[in-house]
Amino acid sequence: MKKLIIIFILAGCFNQAFAQLNSKNREGGLFSIEIGPNQMFYNNGDFNRWTTVNYNIIEKNLTGFLATLSYTDKHLGGGFSIGYNSPLTNYMAYFGYKLTGRYTAISSWLNLQFGELSARFKNIAPVNYQLTDDEIGQKMELHYNAAYIGISSKNYINSLHWNIKVGKEKIPVNAGFYASLGFTPFARNWRYGYYSYKDNDTTFVNRKVGTIPKMSKVYGSAGFFVAF
C-alpha cells in the first residue's frame, strides 16, 4: 500500500501536466465526465418538525453523488450536472471563468449555477387531504420543486493529472474538489398526485398543496471528483 502511494505521488510530481489538460497535455478544449461524492448542507427545521409531529420521522440528509458533463477551455468553462442527496435531486447548468494561471498548484474556476431542486416522497402525504374520485386507488406521491441559483468554486489539483492508455488512445484523468452556495428565491411548490401511463406517455397528475412547510431556502454543498 505504501509503495502504491509513493508511486502515485511521484507520478503527480513528475508528470509535468496540469489539470484540465487533454491527452496531448495541451490546455483547453476538453470535454470530460466528472463523478464523485457530494454532501449538501441546509436547514429543514420547519419541514422536519412537520414530519415529526405528523409521521414521527425525520428525512435524513445523506451523502450522495454528483455527476457532471463539463467543457473547459483556457479561460472559460461550463457544463451540466445531476446530483442526488436523499431526499433531494438537483439538476444544474453552469458556466464560469478561470481565476488562476496555468502553472499553479491548484486551478480554480468561479461558476454561476442555475437549475432545479426536487424531492419525491412516498412515505408521507398532506394531512387531512381529501382524495378525488380519480385519485382513489392510485399510488400517490408527494413532490417538491424549487428553482435554484448559486455560485460554485471548482478546483483542480494540478499534480493529480495523468493519462490512461487504452490501446493506441489516451484518456486524460483529472481530480479536484468543489464547494457551492445557492438559494431558492422563487416559487417553492409541493404537489401531490400520481403517475398516469397512456400510449407510451407518462404524466404526473397532481394538485398543488399549500399546507406543508417549505424546504430550506439556502443550500451549500461540497465534495471531490475524478474527471475522465
Helices and strands as residue ranges (DSSP letters): H 2-14, E 30-42, H 45-55, E 64-72, E 76-85, E 88-98, E 106-121, E 141-166, E 169-183, E 188-198, E 201-209, E 218-227
